[in-house]
Amino acid sequence: GALYLIAIGIASWRIMISMCLGLIVTGMLFNLWGVNPYMEVPWYYHFYMGSFLFAMAFMATDPVTASSTNIGKWYYGFFIGVIGMIIRVLNPAYPEGWMLAILFMNVFAPLIDYFVLQANMNRRK
């Protein structure tokens, strides 16, 4: 389904890859820190535990609520991966933090796009 959405131009591969990178970086940091048993779960288990792949392919790539600039999509997806891992690992009562992370970043998507556009305009000056 994800490949089909990318092929027809609805989903952004940038969001998907950056979301995976956010999960990997945060998961590795938690594995190094290892304060509680949830932090000791190997980072690659989080790809297929729960709804990460569903959230990555179908929820985070919504073209209406996601960032619209290409650079903004990288930040948007990366921070979904980071925030989702923080919610999932540090709060055992809420193991599926992906949807909440997507909602948090949906709030910040216009701000991300604003800063990307401002940086582009300042660079052109």
N, C-alpha and C positions, 0 to 999 in steps of 0.2 A: 503494500500500500504506500509506503514512504517513497519508494522509487517511482511509482506512478505519479504521485503528487509532485515530485521534483520534475519528472519528464514533461508534465503538462503546464508547469510553471506556477503552480499554486503555492507549494511549499518551498522554503528556502533551505538549500543545503548548508548555507553558512550558519544558520541557527542550529541545525542538527549537529554539525561538527563541533561548533563552539560549546554546545551544551555537553557533549561528550568530553571535551577538554576540561570543562569546569568540574565535571564529576571526577575525572581522573586526577586532576591536581588536588582537589579537596580530599578525595579518598586517600591519596598517598600521604598527604599531610596528617590526616587522622590516623592512618596506620603507623606513622612515625611517632605520633604523640601517644596514642594508645592508653588513655587514662581509664576508660571504661570498656566493658566487653564489646559494645557496639562499634567502637573505634577500631577494634582488632579484626573486624570482618574485612577480608581482602577487597581492595577497591574494585576489582573486576566482577565481583559477585553482584554489585549494585546495578550492573547493566541488565541482568535478568531477574533480579529480585523485585517483585512488585511491578509497578506500572511505569518505570522509567522509559522504556522503548515506546510505549503508547503515548506518553506525555510528550516525548521528543518528536515523534513523527506527526501526531495529529493535533495536539493541543498548543504547543509552543509555536508552531509555524503558522498559526492563524494570520492571514495577511492583513486583517483589519486592525488587530490589537497589537501586533508586533512592531518592532522598529521598521522604518521604511528605507533608511539609508543602509548601504552595504556595510560600512564600518560599524554602524549602530547595531546591525544584526549580530556581528561578532560579539560585541559587549553584552547585548541582550541575552543571547544564548549562554555565554560563559557564566554570567551571574545567575541565570536560572539553575545551571548545574551546581554552582557553589551554594546558593541559598537552599536548594533542594536537599543537598547533602547535609548541610548544617541542621536543617529541620529534621531530617530523617535520623541522623545519628545522635544528636544531642537531646532529642525529645523522644524517648522510646514510646510514649503514649500516642504519638502521631507518626507512624512509620512511613506513610505515603505523603511526603511533603512536596511532591512535584507540582501538584495543582496549586497549592498555596504559593509556591515560589513563582509559578507562571503568573498568578494574579498580582503578586508584588511587582514583578518586572513589567507587567502590562501597565501599571500605574506610572512607571518610570520611563516607558518607551518614548513618549513625546519629549521628555527632558533629554534623553540620550540623543534623539534626532536633532534637537535644538543645539546641543553642544557640538555635535558633528558638523552641522551646517555653519555654525559660528566659526569653528576652526577652519573650515574650507574658505569662508569669506575673508577671514583674517589672513590666511596664507596667500590669497589672491591679491590682497592689498600690498 
